[in-house]
Amino acid sequence: MLKTRGVVLRKVVGVALLAPVAATVLFVVAGGVLTAYGQGEAAVKNVDPNVVRWAFLSAAIAVAAGSLAAGIAIAYVGAAAMGAIAEKPELAGRAIIFVGLAEGVAIWGWVIAFLILMRV
């Protein structure tokens, strides 16, 4: 039973790693495009391109770290929740709330990235 649980946990964590990688690539590419061609509000406000580059990189790191942490948290909480629901089905509502709380970490990563990019 423990071996099967570990295999499922590794698959869930593997799938959860796709979101931070995709978000990081998106922000780094967008930052590179804006700084390379001088488009967007950064060119209008006469902001140093290096500031814009570092802002996009820090936003990418915030989203990646938040998504990675949320993915790992959901993997552990979700596995425990499924075990609890299997033993006592009336705990399903509480289990969903705990999984939602773990997902909130990713939302805070996006909020921080948004605040960083609004300052540029």
Contacts in CASP RR format, 6 or more apart in sequence:
PFRMAT RR
TARGET T0000
AUTHOR 0000-0000-0000
METHOD contacts of the structure
MODEL  1
MLKTRGVVLRKVVGVALLAPVAATVLFVVAGGVLTAYGQGEAAVKNVDPN
VVRWAFLSAAIAVAAGSLAAGIAIAYVGAAAMGAIAEKPELAGRAIIFVG
LAEGVAIWGWVIAFLILMRV
5 79 0 8 1.000
8 79 0 8 1.000
9 75 0 8 1.000
9 76 0 8 1.000
9 79 0 8 1.000
12 71 0 8 1.000
12 74 0 8 1.000
12 75 0 8 1.000
12 78 0 8 1.000
12 79 0 8 1.000
13 71 0 8 1.000
13 72 0 8 1.000
13 75 0 8 1.000
16 67 0 8 1.000
16 68 0 8 1.000
16 70 0 8 1.000
16 71 0 8 1.000
16 72 0 8 1.000
16 74 0 8 1.000
16 75 0 8 1.000
17 68 0 8 1.000
17 71 0 8 1.000
19 67 0 8 1.000
19 71 0 8 1.000
19 106 0 8 1.000
20 63 0 8 1.000
20 64 0 8 1.000
20 65 0 8 1.000
20 66 0 8 1.000
20 67 0 8 1.000
20 68 0 8 1.000
21 64 0 8 1.000
23 60 0 8 1.000
23 63 0 8 1.000
23 64 0 8 1.000
23 67 0 8 1.000
24 60 0 8 1.000
24 61 0 8 1.000
24 63 0 8 1.000
24 64 0 8 1.000
26 60 0 8 1.000
27 56 0 8 1.000
27 57 0 8 1.000
27 59 0 8 1.000
27 60 0 8 1.000
27 63 0 8 1.000
27 113 0 8 1.000
28 56 0 8 1.000
28 57 0 8 1.000
28 60 0 8 1.000
30 56 0 8 1.000
31 52 0 8 1.000
31 53 0 8 1.000
31 56 0 8 1.000
31 57 0 8 1.000
32 53 0 8 1.000
32 56 0 8 1.000
33 39 0 8 1.000
34 40 0 8 1.000
34 42 0 8 1.000
34 52 0 8 1.000
34 56 0 8 1.000
35 42 0 8 1.000
35 49 0 8 1.000
35 50 0 8 1.000
35 52 0 8 1.000
35 53 0 8 1.000
35 56 0 8 1.000
38 49 0 8 1.000
41 47 0 8 1.000
41 120 0 8 1.000
42 49 0 8 1.000
42 51 0 8 1.000
42 52 0 8 1.000
42 120 0 8 1.000
47 120 0 8 1.000
51 120 0 8 1.000
52 120 0 8 1.000
55 116 0 8 1.000
55 117 0 8 1.000
55 119 0 8 1.000
55 120 0 8 1.000
56 117 0 8 1.000
58 116 0 8 1.000
59 112 0 8 1.000
59 113 0 8 1.000
59 114 0 8 1.000
59 116 0 8 1.000
59 117 0 8 1.000
60 113 0 8 1.000
62 109 0 8 1.000
62 112 0 8 1.000
62 113 0 8 1.000
62 116 0 8 1.000
63 109 0 8 1.000
63 110 0 8 1.000
63 113 0 8 1.000
65 109 0 8 1.000
66 105 0 8 1.000
66 106 0 8 1.000
66 108 0 8 1.000
66 109 0 8 1.000
67 106 0 8 1.000
67 109 0 8 1.000
69 105 0 8 1.000
69 106 0 8 1.000
70 102 0 8 1.000
70 103 0 8 1.000
70 104 0 8 1.000
70 105 0 8 1.000
70 106 0 8 1.000
71 102 0 8 1.000
71 106 0 8 1.000
73 102 0 8 1.000
73 105 0 8 1.000
74 99 0 8 1.000
74 102 0 8 1.000
74 103 0 8 1.000
77 98 0 8 1.000
77 99 0 8 1.000
77 101 0 8 1.000
77 102 0 8 1.000
78 95 0 8 1.000
78 98 0 8 1.000
78 99 0 8 1.000
78 102 0 8 1.000
81 91 0 8 1.000
81 95 0 8 1.000
81 96 0 8 1.000
81 98 0 8 1.000
81 99 0 8 1.000
82 95 0 8 1.000
84 91 0 8 1.000
84 95 0 8 1.000
85 91 0 8 1.000
85 92 0 8 1.000
85 95 0 8 1.000
END
